[in-house]
Amino acid sequence: MYEEAVRIISGIVSVYFLLLTLYAGAVCVFFVAPYIQSGGYHKEAAVSKYAGWTYIVGGTVLFAVVKLFF
């Protein structure tokens, strides 16, 4: 079961996956969060900003782990 999960994740994670997660994270951090904050929704803007950084860091770490160890 573990081997099957690793095989599926290794098939999904690629350079395109990395580029897509970096793009989605950057859009959340630099465009969506300021737009939401300008509307007066400060907590929602903070969630968007942290989610964007999670995409950027998490996608990069997942890509590096998959490429280095699997």
N, CA, C and O atoms as a MOPAC input file, in Angstrom:
PM7 MOZYME 1SCF
protein

 N      0.82200 1    -1.19200 1     0.00000 1
 C      0.00000 1     0.00000 1     0.00000 1
 C      0.86700 1     1.25900 1     0.00000 1
 O      0.57600 1     2.21600 1    -0.71700 1
 N      1.93500 1     1.25700 1     0.80500 1
 C      2.85000 1     2.39700 1     0.85100 1
 C      3.52300 1     2.59100 1    -0.50600 1
 O      3.66800 1     3.72100 1    -0.97300 1
 N      3.92600 1     1.50900 1    -1.12800 1
 C      4.58900 1     1.59400 1    -2.42900 1
 C      3.65600 1     2.15800 1    -3.49100 1
 O      4.07700 1     2.91100 1    -4.36900 1
 N      2.38500 1     1.78500 1    -3.39700 1
 C      1.39600 1     2.29200 1    -4.34700 1
 C      1.20700 1     3.80600 1    -4.17900 1
 O      1.11100 1     4.52900 1    -5.17000 1
 N      1.15200 1     4.28100 1    -2.94100 1
 C      1.01200 1     5.71700 1    -2.68100 1
 C      2.23100 1     6.47700 1    -3.18900 1
 O      2.09000 1     7.54900 1    -3.77700 1
 N      3.41400 1     5.93800 1    -2.97300 1
 C      4.64500 1     6.58300 1    -3.44700 1
 C      4.66500 1     6.62500 1    -4.97100 1
 O      5.08500 1     7.62300 1    -5.55700 1
 N      4.21800 1     5.56000 1    -5.61200 1
 C      4.18500 1     5.52000 1    -7.07400 1
 C      3.21900 1     6.57000 1    -7.62400 1
 O      3.52800 1     7.24200 1    -8.60800 1
 N      2.07400 1     6.71100 1    -7.00500 1
 C      1.08900 1     7.69200 1    -7.46600 1
 C      1.61000 1     9.11400 1    -7.26400 1
 O      1.50500 1     9.94700 1    -8.16300 1
 N      2.16900 1     9.39000 1    -6.09000 1
 C      2.70300 1    10.73000 1    -5.81300 1
 C      3.86700 1    11.04800 1    -6.74500 1
 O      3.97700 1    12.17400 1    -7.23000 1
 N      4.73100 1    10.07900 1    -7.00100 1
 C      5.85500 1    10.30800 1    -7.90700 1
 C      5.37900 1    10.58700 1    -9.32400 1
 O      6.03000 1    11.32500 1   -10.06300 1
 N      4.25000 1    10.00500 1    -9.70800 1
 C      3.70100 1    10.27000 1   -11.03400 1
 C      3.06700 1    11.64100 1   -11.14600 1
 O      3.04100 1    12.22400 1   -12.23000 1
 N      2.55900 1    12.16100 1   -10.05000 1
 C      1.89500 1    13.46800 1   -10.06800 1
 C      2.90200 1    14.60800 1    -9.99000 1
 O      2.77000 1    15.60400 1   -10.70200 1
 N      3.90300 1    14.47000 1    -9.13400 1
 C      4.86300 1    15.55200 1    -8.89300 1
 C      5.86000 1    15.61400 1   -10.04200 1
 O      6.59600 1    14.66000 1   -10.29500 1
 N      5.87300 1    16.73700 1   -10.72700 1
 C      6.78900 1    16.95900 1   -11.84300 1
 C      7.17300 1    18.44200 1   -11.85700 1
 O      6.79800 1    19.20200 1   -10.96300 1
 N      7.90400 1    18.82700 1   -12.85800 1
 C      8.28500 1    20.23200 1   -12.99600 1
 C      7.03200 1    21.08700 1   -13.22100 1
 O      6.95200 1    22.21200 1   -12.72700 1
 N      6.07000 1    20.56300 1   -13.95300 1
 C      4.83100 1    21.29800 1   -14.18800 1
 C      4.04400 1    21.48200 1   -12.88200 1
 O      3.44800 1    22.53300 1   -12.64900 1
 N      4.05200 1    20.45200 1   -12.04300 1
 C      3.42500 1    20.55800 1   -10.72400 1
 C      4.09200 1    21.66100 1    -9.91800 1
 O      3.40900 1    22.46700 1    -9.28500 1
 N      5.41000 1    21.70200 1    -9.93400 1
 C      6.14000 1    22.73900 1    -9.20500 1
 C      5.79300 1    24.12600 1    -9.73200 1
 O      5.52000 1    25.03600 1    -8.94900 1
 N      5.80100 1    24.29100 1   -11.03600 1
 C      5.48300 1    25.59800 1   -11.62000 1
 C      4.05300 1    26.02300 1   -11.29600 1
 O      3.79800 1    27.19500 1   -11.01800 1
 N      3.12800 1    25.08000 1   -11.33200 1
 C      1.73900 1    25.39600 1   -11.03000 1
 C      1.55900 1    25.80000 1    -9.57300 1
 O      0.83100 1    26.75100 1    -9.28700 1
 N      2.20600 1    25.10000 1    -8.64900 1
 C      2.07600 1    25.46400 1    -7.23800 1
 C      2.75600 1    26.80000 1    -6.94600 1
 O      2.25100 1    27.58500 1    -6.14400 1
 N      3.88600 1    27.06400 1    -7.58100 1
 C      4.54000 1    28.36000 1    -7.39300 1
 C      3.67000 1    29.48900 1    -7.93300 1
 O      3.55600 1    30.54000 1    -7.30100 1
 N      3.06200 1    29.28400 1    -9.08600 1
 C      2.19700 1    30.29900 1    -9.67600 1
 C      0.96300 1    30.54400 1    -8.80500 1
 O      0.60300 1    31.69000 1    -8.53700 1
 N      0.32200 1    29.46400 1    -8.36900 1
 C     -0.88000 1    29.60200 1    -7.53800 1
 C     -0.55200 1    30.30200 1    -6.22000 1
 O     -1.31900 1    31.14900 1    -5.76100 1
 N      0.57100 1    29.95600 1    -5.61600 1
 C      0.97200 1    30.59900 1    -4.37300 1
 C      1.27900 1    32.07500 1    -4.56100 1
 O      0.88900 1    32.90800 1    -3.74300 1
 N      1.97500 1    32.39100 1    -5.63800 1
 C      2.30600 1    33.79700 1    -5.89700 1
 C      1.05500 1    34.62800 1    -6.16400 1
 O      0.96600 1    35.77000 1    -5.71400 1
 N      0.10600 1    34.08000 1    -6.87700 1
 C     -1.14400 1    34.79600 1    -7.13900 1
 C     -1.88700 1    35.05200 1    -5.82700 1
 O     -2.41600 1    36.14300 1    -5.61400 1
 N     -1.92700 1    34.05700 1    -4.96100 1
 C     -2.60500 1    34.23900 1    -3.66400 1
 C     -1.92200 1    35.32100 1    -2.83200 1
 O     -2.59000 1    36.17600 1    -2.25100 1
 N     -0.60400 1    35.28500 1    -2.77700 1
 C      0.13300 1    36.21500 1    -1.92500 1
 C      0.11200 1    37.63600 1    -2.48500 1
 O     -0.12300 1    38.58800 1    -1.74100 1
 N      0.35300 1    37.78600 1    -3.77600 1
 C      0.57500 1    39.11700 1    -4.33200 1
 C     -0.66000 1    39.77400 1    -4.95100 1
 O     -0.67500 1    40.99200 1    -5.13100 1
 N     -1.68900 1    39.00100 1    -5.27900 1
 C     -2.87200 1    39.59100 1    -5.90700 1
 C     -4.14500 1    39.40600 1    -5.08200 1
 O     -4.87000 1    40.37000 1    -4.83500 1
 N     -4.41500 1    38.18300 1    -4.66100 1
 C     -5.68100 1    37.89600 1    -3.98500 1
 C     -5.70600 1    38.50500 1    -2.59000 1
 O     -6.67800 1    39.16200 1    -2.21900 1
 N     -4.64700 1    38.29300 1    -1.81200 1
 C     -4.62900 1    38.79400 1    -0.43600 1
 C     -4.75900 1    40.32000 1    -0.36800 1
 O     -5.56500 1    40.80800 1     0.42400 1
 N     -4.00600 1    41.09800 1    -1.15700 1
 C     -4.19500 1    42.55400 1    -1.09800 1
 C     -5.59200 1    43.00100 1    -1.55600 1
 O     -6.14800 1    43.96100 1    -1.02400 1
 N     -6.14700 1    42.29900 1    -2.53800 1
 C     -7.48700 1    42.66000 1    -2.99700 1
 C     -8.52300 1    42.40600 1    -1.91300 1
 O     -9.41000 1    43.23000 1    -1.69000 1
 N     -8.41200 1    41.27200 1    -1.24300 1
 C     -9.34900 1    40.96400 1    -0.16000 1
 C     -9.17400 1    41.95200 1     0.99500 1
 O    -10.15300 1    42.38300 1     1.60400 1
 N     -7.93200 1    42.30300 1     1.28900 1
 C     -7.67100 1    43.22900 1     2.39500 1
 C     -8.20700 1    44.62400 1     2.08400 1
 O     -8.66400 1    45.32500 1     2.98600 1
 N     -8.15600 1    45.02800 1     0.82700 1
 C     -8.68100 1    46.34900 1     0.47100 1
 C    -10.20000 1    46.43100 1     0.66100 1
 O    -10.75800 1    47.52100 1     0.78400 1
 N    -10.84600 1    45.29100 1     0.68300 1
 C    -12.27500 1    45.25500 1     0.93500 1
 C    -12.62100 1    45.24100 1     2.40700 1
 O    -13.79600 1    45.24200 1     2.77200 1
 N    -11.60400 1    45.22900 1     3.26000 1
 C    -11.84200 1    45.28000 1     4.68900 1
 C    -11.86100 1    43.92900 1     5.37700 1
 O    -12.14900 1    43.84700 1     6.57100 1
 N    -11.56100 1    42.87800 1     4.64800 1
 C    -11.57800 1    41.53100 1     5.20600 1
 C    -10.15000 1    41.11800 1     5.57300 1
 O     -9.48500 1    40.42000 1     4.80700 1
 N     -9.69100 1    41.54700 1     6.73100 1
 C     -8.30000 1    41.36400 1     7.11600 1
 C     -7.98400 1    39.92000 1     7.49400 1
 O     -6.91000 1    39.42200 1     7.15600 1
 N     -8.88400 1    39.24500 1     8.17800 1
 C     -8.62900 1    37.84700 1     8.55100 1
 C     -8.60200 1    36.95100 1     7.32000 1
 O     -7.76000 1    36.05800 1     7.22500 1
 N     -9.49800 1    37.17600 1     6.39100 1
 C     -9.53200 1    36.38100 1     5.17300 1
 C     -8.29700 1    36.64300 1     4.31900 1
 O     -7.78400 1    35.73400 1     3.66400 1
 N     -7.82000 1    37.88700 1     4.32600 1
 C     -6.59900 1    38.20800 1     3.58400 1
 C     -5.39800 1    37.50700 1     4.19300 1
 O     -4.51400 1    37.04800 1     3.47000 1
 N     -5.35900 1    37.41900 1     5.52000 1
 C     -4.26500 1    36.70700 1     6.17800 1
 C     -4.29000 1    35.21700 1     5.83900 1
 O     -3.24300 1    34.60900 1     5.61900 1
 N     -5.47700 1    34.63800 1     5.79700 1
 C     -5.60000 1    33.23000 1     5.42100 1
 C     -5.10600 1    33.02200 1     3.99100 1
 O     -4.39600 1    32.05600 1     3.71400 1
 N     -5.47300 1    33.91000 1     3.09700 1
 C     -5.03300 1    33.80000 1     1.70800 1
 C     -3.51900 1    33.92400 1     1.59400 1
 O     -2.88700 1    33.19000 1     0.83500 1
 N     -2.94100 1    34.85200 1     2.34700 1
 C     -1.49700 1    35.03800 1     2.29900 1
 C     -0.76400 1    33.81000 1     2.83300 1
 O      0.20600 1    33.35800 1     2.22500 1
 N     -1.22100 1    33.26400 1     3.97000 1
 C     -0.56900 1    32.08200 1     4.53700 1
 C     -0.77300 1    30.85200 1     3.66200 1
 O      0.11900 1    30.01100 1     3.55700 1
 N     -1.92900 1    30.74200 1     3.03900 1
 C     -2.16900 1    29.62600 1     2.12800 1
 C     -1.25700 1    29.72200 1     0.90900 1
 O     -0.74600 1    28.71000 1     0.42900 1
 N     -1.05500 1    30.93100 1     0.41500 1
 C     -0.14300 1    31.11500 1    -0.71900 1
 C      1.27700 1    30.72400 1    -0.36900 1
 O      1.95100 1    30.05400 1    -1.15200 1
 N      1.73800 1    31.13800 1     0.80500 1
 C      3.08800 1    30.74900 1     1.22300 1
 C      3.18500 1    29.24700 1     1.45300 1
 O      4.22800 1    28.64000 1     1.21000 1
 N      2.10000 1    28.65500 1     1.92100 1
 C      2.08400 1    27.20100 1     2.09500 1
 C      2.20100 1    26.50700 1     0.74000 1
 O      2.92000 1    25.51600 1     0.61800 1
 N      1.51500 1    27.00600 1    -0.26400 1
 C      1.65200 1    26.46500 1    -1.61000 1
 C      3.08900 1    26.57900 1    -2.10200 1
 O      3.65000 1    25.61300 1    -2.61900 1
 N      3.68100 1    27.75000 1    -1.94300 1
 C      5.03100 1    27.97200 1    -2.44900 1
 C      6.03400 1    27.06400 1    -1.75100 1
 O      6.80800 1    26.36900 1    -2.41000 1
 N      6.02400 1    27.06500 1    -0.42500 1
 C      7.00000 1    26.27100 1     0.33300 1
 C      6.67800 1    24.77600 1     0.23400 1
 O      7.57000 1    23.95800 1     0.00800 1
 N      5.40800 1    24.43000 1     0.40300 1
 C      5.02600 1    23.01800 1     0.37600 1
 C      5.25000 1    22.37100 1    -0.97100 1
 O      5.71400 1    21.23200 1    -1.03600 1
 N      4.93500 1    23.06100 1    -2.03800 1
 C      5.16500 1    22.50700 1    -3.37500 1
 C      6.63300 1    22.30800 1    -3.66800 1
 O      7.02200 1    21.30300 1    -4.26300 1
 N      7.45400 1    23.26100 1    -3.25300 1
 C      8.89600 1    23.14800 1    -3.46700 1
 C      9.48400 1    22.00900 1    -2.64500 1
 O     10.29800 1    21.23600 1    -3.14900 1
 N      9.07800 1    21.90200 1    -1.39100 1
 C      9.58600 1    20.83100 1    -0.52700 1
 C      9.13800 1    19.47000 1    -1.04000 1
 O      9.93700 1    18.53500 1    -1.08900 1
 N      7.86800 1    19.34600 1    -1.42500 1
 C      7.37500 1    18.07600 1    -1.94500 1
 C      8.11100 1    17.67700 1    -3.21100 1
 O      8.46500 1    16.50900 1    -3.37400 1
 N      8.34900 1    18.62000 1    -4.10600 1
 C      9.09400 1    18.33900 1    -5.32900 1
 C     10.51200 1    17.86700 1    -5.00700 1
 O     10.99500 1    16.89500 1    -5.58900 1
 N     11.17300 1    18.55500 1    -4.08200 1
 C     12.54400 1    18.19100 1    -3.73900 1
 C     12.58700 1    16.80900 1    -3.08800 1
 O     13.47400 1    16.01400 1    -3.39700 1
 N     11.65700 1    16.51500 1    -2.20400 1
 C     11.64000 1    15.20700 1    -1.52800 1
 C     11.40200 1    14.09300 1    -2.51700 1
 O     12.07700 1    13.06400 1    -2.47400 1
 N     10.44700 1    14.28600 1    -3.41100 1
 C     10.14500 1    13.24800 1    -4.39300 1
 C     11.31900 1    13.02100 1    -5.33200 1
 O     11.64700 1    11.87500 1    -5.64000 1
 N     11.95000 1    14.08000 1    -5.78600 1
 C     13.06000 1    13.93000 1    -6.72500 1
 C     14.32100 1    13.40800 1    -6.07000 1
 O     15.10500 1    12.71200 1    -6.71500 1
 N     14.53600 1    13.72800 1    -4.79600 1
 C     15.75200 1    13.26200 1    -4.12000 1
 C     15.64200 1    11.83800 1    -3.59500 1
 O     16.61700 1    11.08700 1    -3.63600 1
 N     14.46100 1    11.45300 1    -3.09800 1
 C     14.34900 1    10.17600 1    -2.41200 1
 C     13.58600 1     9.10800 1    -3.17600 1
 O     13.69300 1     7.93100 1    -2.82900 1
 N     12.81700 1     9.46600 1    -4.20500 1
 C     12.01600 1     8.43400 1    -4.88100 1
 C     12.31500 1     8.40900 1    -6.34000 1
 O     11.73900 1     7.60700 1    -7.07400 1

